[in-house]
Amino acid sequence: MVNKKMYQLGSAPNAIRALFAYGLARKAEIGEENVFDFSLGNPNIPAPDAIKQTINHLVELPSNLVHGYTPAQGSVGVRNAIAASVNRRFKMNAAADNVYMTVGAAASLTISLSALCQAGDEFIVINPYFPEYKIWIEQAGGACIEVLAQKDSFQLDIAAIECALTSKTRGIIINSPNNPTGVVYSKDSLVKLAQILNAHQEKQGRSITIICDEPYREIVYRSVKVPFIPTLYDNTIVCYSYSKSLSLPGERIGYIYVSERMPDSATVYLAVCGAGRALGFVCAPSLFQHVIEHCVEEQTDVAAYAENRALLTSGLSRLGYEFVEPEGAFYLWARSLEPSAEAFAERAKAHELLIVPSTSFGCDGWVRISYCVSKKTIEDAMPAFESLMKEYS
């Protein structure tokens, strides 16, 4: 009566979302101030003032100009604005027909994978990784090939990636700044990645695409620079979302940028348009297309995230926790106090601490702590983190 695969996905929801839902129920029971929810990457920082001002301006315009359908791939105005921004910031030569507007990064990735994948193709992901990658790759008809990041640093392991390349490799997803580790992949490692992919392409006579998942590009600390991969490797598609950079997660607005440096960029772009059509991802929310057109280079208050980062890392360091110092995004990747991350996260719940076990991201022994929360939440959570540490002392 139903698709069994879809039933299985629906009956076993994303563990991160399930923890977030538990937090909502728990807050209703004992009060929001008594639950320390570090589960979801749901920005607490307000959107820039320009967003509100632009929305107020737009809703006063005739309805058909704001809420009517745009072309399937998005309005020409917003696509031109995004292309111009890419060109300004990264010295590219993009045009409107390199940009496809989407319902956030999830749609960007699913469309891109469907546009590229033929049955049996392999896509490499770097473990730990955002869990939906595997679902989206397999739904497109591909195989998800996991390659471990370097131990402790969680930078790319170029030798391991090279070993994973086969005649079936069609792409690799690169997420930097990274969710869940907060690591920004170094330019040196990305240059080496480009070199091994170029060599493999020449050997196999088959293109390999880097799919850049970049919702956290603007959220970096201490002058860290995020290399723009299309300047280092030609066969690149960028999947972007304004959920984090503009604190608009619930509005679901983003884009796909097919690098014009791809030898077959026009063909790939049309395949993206076709995949959007087949998946029903046409005409992203028109109001927010217009908002982005006017606010394409606005940014959220990264200084507030930096303050949260400093507060959390200094507090946990004082208590004896080990973690990877985050260079970007708003996640702290902390070592579990016992071998089983799931058991550790369950014990944390007894202290009303909601942290995500690393098994959700494909490995064990770590937890993700999302610090895009209020400063007060971090401050109030420290006694709970202390009590949890004492259980293991």
VMD Tcl script that draws the C-alpha trace (Angstrom):
set ca {
  {0.00 0.00 0.00}
  {2.92 2.37 0.63}
  {6.53 2.68 -0.44}
  {8.41 0.64 2.17}
  {11.55 2.76 1.95}
  {9.57 5.94 2.55}
  {7.70 4.29 5.43}
  {11.01 3.31 7.04}
  {12.33 6.87 6.74}
  {9.13 8.28 8.20}
  {9.00 5.84 11.07}
  {12.66 6.43 11.98}
  {13.01 10.22 11.83}
  {16.27 12.15 11.91}
  {17.74 11.70 15.41}
  {18.60 15.39 15.68}
  {15.03 16.42 14.95}
  {13.76 13.79 17.37}
  {15.94 15.23 20.14}
  {14.70 18.73 19.31}
  {11.09 17.49 19.54}
  {11.88 15.86 22.89}
  {13.25 19.22 24.06}
  {10.05 21.02 23.10}
  {7.98 18.51 25.05}
  {10.34 18.67 28.02}
  {10.22 22.49 28.09}
  {6.44 22.32 28.20}
  {6.70 20.03 31.22}
  {9.30 21.76 33.39}
  {9.78 25.21 31.86}
  {11.94 26.41 29.01}
  {14.55 27.88 31.35}
  {15.18 24.44 32.89}
  {16.06 22.66 29.64}
  {19.44 23.29 27.97}
  {18.75 22.50 24.35}
  {21.91 22.29 22.22}
  {20.37 19.92 19.68}
  {19.43 21.82 16.53}
  {21.28 24.34 14.39}
  {18.39 26.76 14.81}
  {19.89 30.30 14.97}
  {18.96 32.36 18.00}
  {20.61 35.51 16.56}
  {18.03 37.82 14.92}
  {18.07 38.42 11.18}
  {19.75 41.68 10.07}
  {17.54 44.78 10.30}
  {17.69 45.10 6.51}
  {15.67 41.89 6.18}
  {12.74 43.26 8.19}
  {12.90 46.60 6.37}
  {12.91 44.89 3.00}
  {9.98 42.63 3.89}
  {7.97 45.64 5.11}
  {8.69 47.42 1.84}
  {7.86 44.43 -0.35}
  {4.52 43.59 1.25}
  {3.28 47.08 0.44}
  {3.78 46.45 -3.28}
  {1.04 44.99 -5.51}
  {0.50 41.37 -4.54}
  {1.24 39.92 -7.97}
  {4.69 41.53 -7.93}
  {5.61 39.94 -4.61}
  {3.65 36.70 -4.22}
  {3.17 35.60 -7.83}
  {5.03 32.78 -9.55}
  {8.56 33.38 -10.76}
  {10.23 31.31 -13.49}
  {10.91 27.75 -12.34}
  {14.60 28.43 -11.71}
  {13.89 31.71 -9.90}
  {13.43 35.34 -10.88}
  {16.02 36.84 -13.19}
  {16.53 39.69 -10.73}
  {17.63 37.54 -7.80}
  {19.72 35.24 -9.98}
  {21.51 38.24 -11.47}
  {22.10 39.64 -7.97}
  {23.58 36.36 -6.72}
  {25.77 35.94 -9.81}
  {27.05 39.51 -9.42}
  {27.82 38.86 -5.75}
  {29.74 35.68 -6.58}
  {31.71 37.57 -9.21}
  {32.47 40.46 -6.87}
  {33.60 38.32 -3.95}
  {35.36 35.47 -5.71}
  {36.45 36.83 -9.12}
  {34.27 34.41 -11.06}
  {32.31 35.08 -14.25}
  {28.89 33.76 -13.26}
  {25.61 34.72 -14.94}
  {21.94 34.30 -14.05}
  {21.88 30.99 -15.92}
  {24.43 29.53 -13.53}
  {22.04 30.04 -10.59}
  {18.96 28.03 -9.60}
  {16.88 29.20 -6.62}
  {15.92 26.51 -4.12}
  {13.99 25.77 -0.95}
  {17.14 25.86 1.18}
  {20.28 23.72 1.15}
  {18.40 20.42 1.41}
  {16.68 21.08 -1.91}
  {19.96 22.34 -3.39}
  {21.69 19.07 -2.53}
  {18.87 16.73 -3.57}
  {18.48 18.54 -6.90}
  {22.23 18.53 -7.56}
  {22.57 14.82 -6.74}
  {19.62 13.93 -8.95}
  {21.04 16.06 -11.76}
  {24.39 14.25 -11.64}
  {23.61 10.70 -10.58}
  {23.05 7.69 -12.76}
  {22.29 4.28 -11.25}
  {25.32 2.86 -9.47}
  {27.31 6.09 -9.29}
  {29.31 6.64 -6.12}
  {29.45 9.82 -4.04}
  {32.06 10.27 -1.34}
  {31.20 11.89 1.98}
  {33.65 12.83 4.73}
  {32.87 11.09 8.03}
  {31.56 12.57 10.33}
  {28.90 14.03 8.04}
  {25.37 15.43 8.04}
  {23.22 12.26 8.14}
  {20.79 13.22 5.38}
  {23.59 13.06 2.78}
  {23.33 9.28 2.68}
  {19.55 9.38 2.28}
  {19.71 11.93 -0.53}
  {22.49 10.08 -2.38}
  {20.65 6.76 -2.21}
  {17.35 8.35 -3.22}
  {19.08 9.70 -6.34}
  {20.17 6.14 -7.16}
  {23.76 6.41 -5.99}
  {25.96 4.74 -3.40}
  {27.27 6.66 -0.38}
  {30.99 6.04 0.20}
  {32.21 7.15 3.63}
  {35.81 8.31 4.07}
  {37.05 9.13 7.57}
  {38.44 12.59 8.22}
  {41.85 12.85 9.88}
  {41.84 11.71 13.48}
  {41.57 14.52 16.04}
  {42.00 17.42 13.54}
  {39.06 16.27 11.35}
  {40.71 17.83 8.30}
  {40.45 16.03 4.95}
  {42.46 12.81 4.70}
  {43.61 13.16 1.10}
  {45.28 9.74 0.96}
  {42.10 8.05 2.19}
  {39.99 9.94 -0.35}
  {42.36 8.91 -3.14}
  {42.04 5.26 -2.08}
  {38.24 5.55 -2.22}
  {38.16 6.79 -5.83}
  {36.91 4.21 -8.33}
  {35.65 4.05 -11.89}
  {32.16 4.68 -10.46}
  {33.00 7.86 -8.50}
  {30.74 10.67 -9.67}
  {31.14 13.24 -6.92}
  {32.25 14.20 -3.44}
  {30.35 16.38 -0.96}
  {32.50 18.94 0.82}
  {30.94 20.77 3.78}
  {33.15 23.61 5.06}
  {32.77 25.14 7.61}
  {31.78 21.69 8.69}
  {28.70 20.38 10.43}
  {29.25 18.76 12.94}
  {32.91 19.50 13.73}
  {33.18 23.26 13.09}
  {36.36 22.62 11.07}
  {37.23 24.77 8.03}
  {39.12 22.70 5.45}
  {42.49 24.24 4.66}
  {43.31 25.63 1.23}
  {46.30 23.30 1.03}
  {44.12 20.22 1.53}
  {41.56 21.44 -1.03}
  {44.30 22.10 -3.60}
  {45.55 18.53 -3.05}
  {41.99 17.25 -3.36}
  {41.64 19.07 -6.69}
  {44.89 17.52 -7.89}
  {43.88 13.93 -7.14}
  {40.42 14.45 -8.64}
  {41.87 15.97 -11.82}
  {44.29 13.06 -12.14}
  {41.50 10.53 -11.59}
  {39.24 12.27 -14.12}
  {41.98 12.09 -16.74}
  {42.66 8.44 -15.97}
  {39.00 7.38 -16.04}
  {37.80 9.75 -18.76}
  {34.88 10.63 -16.49}
  {34.12 13.87 -14.68}
  {33.97 14.03 -10.89}
  {32.01 16.89 -9.34}
  {32.68 18.51 -6.00}
  {29.35 19.45 -4.43}
  {30.04 22.24 -1.93}
  {27.51 22.38 0.90}
  {28.05 25.94 2.17}
  {25.34 27.20 4.54}
  {27.97 28.27 7.10}
  {30.41 30.05 4.76}
  {30.08 33.47 6.46}
  {30.18 32.16 10.04}
  {33.90 31.98 10.83}
  {36.13 33.18 13.66}
  {39.51 34.87 14.17}
  {39.95 35.93 10.53}
  {39.69 32.36 9.26}
  {39.22 32.30 5.47}
  {37.00 29.76 3.74}
  {38.49 28.84 0.34}
  {36.00 29.15 -2.52}
  {36.33 25.75 -4.16}
  {35.22 26.79 -7.71}
  {38.42 28.87 -7.89}
  {40.46 25.72 -7.15}
  {38.58 23.06 -9.11}
  {36.50 23.48 -12.27}
  {33.89 20.72 -11.85}
  {32.12 22.28 -8.90}
  {28.53 22.93 -7.85}
  {27.84 25.16 -4.84}
  {24.76 24.49 -2.70}
  {24.01 27.52 -0.56}
  {21.38 28.48 1.99}
  {20.58 31.77 3.73}
  {19.25 29.88 6.76}
  {22.40 30.53 8.79}
  {24.01 33.57 7.14}
  {20.79 35.60 7.50}
  {19.18 33.70 10.41}
  {16.25 32.62 8.22}
  {16.11 28.84 8.74}
  {12.34 28.53 8.56}
  {12.02 30.51 5.34}
  {13.87 27.83 3.35}
  {15.61 29.93 0.72}
  {18.88 29.13 -1.01}
  {20.43 28.47 -4.40}
  {22.54 26.21 -6.58}
  {25.49 27.75 -8.41}
  {26.82 25.67 -11.30}
  {30.36 26.91 -11.89}
  {30.76 28.36 -15.37}
  {34.26 26.84 -15.38}
  {32.79 23.35 -15.72}
  {33.49 22.13 -19.27}
  {29.82 21.13 -19.63}
  {28.29 23.76 -17.32}
  {25.35 24.54 -19.65}
  {24.40 20.86 -19.80}
  {24.75 20.44 -16.03}
  {22.62 23.55 -15.44}
  {19.84 22.16 -17.64}
  {20.06 18.86 -15.74}
  {19.66 20.87 -12.51}
  {16.56 22.52 -14.00}
  {15.25 19.09 -15.01}
  {15.91 17.61 -11.57}
  {14.13 20.55 -9.94}
  {11.17 19.89 -12.22}
  {11.14 16.14 -11.54}
  {11.36 16.63 -7.77}
  {8.78 19.41 -7.71}
  {11.29 22.04 -6.53}
  {10.27 24.83 -8.89}
  {9.71 28.51 -8.04}
  {11.28 28.86 -4.61}
  {9.25 31.11 -2.23}
  {8.83 34.27 -4.25}
  {8.71 36.77 -1.35}
  {12.10 35.60 -0.13}
  {13.55 35.53 -3.61}
  {12.83 39.28 -3.69}
  {14.21 39.71 -0.18}
  {17.48 38.06 -1.20}
  {17.69 40.18 -4.33}
  {17.79 43.30 -2.10}
  {19.86 41.76 0.74}
  {22.23 39.42 -1.09}
  {25.32 40.46 0.87}
  {23.78 41.17 4.27}
  {25.18 39.08 7.13}
  {24.11 37.94 10.57}
  {25.91 39.00 13.75}
  {28.88 36.62 13.78}
  {30.30 38.47 16.81}
  {27.42 37.11 18.89}
  {28.28 33.55 17.85}
  {31.93 34.24 18.64}
  {30.92 35.33 22.13}
  {28.88 32.15 22.60}
  {31.79 30.09 21.30}
  {34.21 31.68 23.77}
  {31.77 31.26 26.65}
  {31.14 27.60 25.90}
  {34.72 26.57 25.14}
  {36.18 28.35 28.17}
  {33.53 26.88 30.47}
  {33.89 23.31 29.20}
  {37.69 23.54 29.14}
  {37.66 24.61 32.78}
  {35.54 21.57 33.62}
  {37.91 19.19 31.82}
  {36.02 18.45 28.61}
  {38.00 17.82 25.41}
  {36.85 19.24 22.08}
  {37.86 20.43 18.63}
  {38.30 24.21 18.60}
  {35.64 25.36 16.10}
  {36.87 27.61 13.29}
  {33.43 28.14 11.80}
  {29.71 27.32 11.98}
  {28.20 27.17 15.49}
  {28.86 23.64 16.66}
  {31.28 22.30 19.25}
  {32.53 18.76 18.63}
  {33.29 17.42 22.11}
  {34.69 14.06 23.14}
  {32.23 11.76 24.89}
  {33.14 10.85 28.46}
  {32.55 7.18 27.66}
  {33.07 5.08 24.51}
  {29.38 5.11 23.60}
  {28.27 8.57 22.52}
  {24.63 7.50 22.70}
  {24.98 6.34 26.31}
  {26.75 9.59 27.18}
  {24.04 11.71 25.52}
  {21.37 9.77 27.41}
  {23.10 10.46 30.72}
  {23.30 14.12 29.76}
  {19.51 14.17 29.33}
  {19.16 13.36 33.02}
  {20.78 16.76 33.61}
  {18.43 18.36 31.04}
  {21.35 18.72 28.62}
  {20.31 17.95 25.04}
  {23.41 17.15 22.99}
  {23.61 15.06 19.81}
  {25.62 11.80 19.86}
  {28.16 11.42 17.07}
  {26.50 8.20 15.91}
  {24.02 10.53 14.22}
  {26.95 11.68 12.05}
  {28.43 8.29 11.25}
  {30.98 7.71 14.03}
  {31.19 7.13 17.77}
  {32.91 8.73 20.74}
  {31.87 12.38 20.30}
  {28.88 14.68 20.73}
  {27.78 17.83 18.92}
  {26.82 20.85 21.00}
  {25.02 23.55 19.01}
  {25.77 26.99 20.46}
  {23.46 29.11 18.30}
  {21.45 29.64 21.49}
  {21.10 32.48 23.95}
  {24.08 33.46 26.05}
  {21.95 32.76 29.14}
  {21.35 29.16 28.04}
  {25.10 28.54 27.93}
  {25.69 30.23 31.29}
  {22.84 28.38 32.99}
  {23.95 25.04 31.50}
  {27.43 25.11 33.04}
  {26.35 23.64 36.44}
  {24.66 20.80 34.53}
  {27.84 20.14 32.51}
  {29.77 20.18 35.79}
  {27.43 17.68 37.41}
  {27.69 15.44 34.35}
  {31.50 15.55 34.47}
  {31.44 14.65 38.19}
  {29.48 11.49 37.39}
  {32.49 10.27 35.42}
  {35.23 11.47 37.77}
}
mol new
graphics top color blue
foreach p $ca { graphics top sphere $p radius 0.5 }
foreach p [lrange $ca 0 end-1] q [lrange $ca 1 end] { graphics top cylinder $p $q radius 0.2 }
display resetview
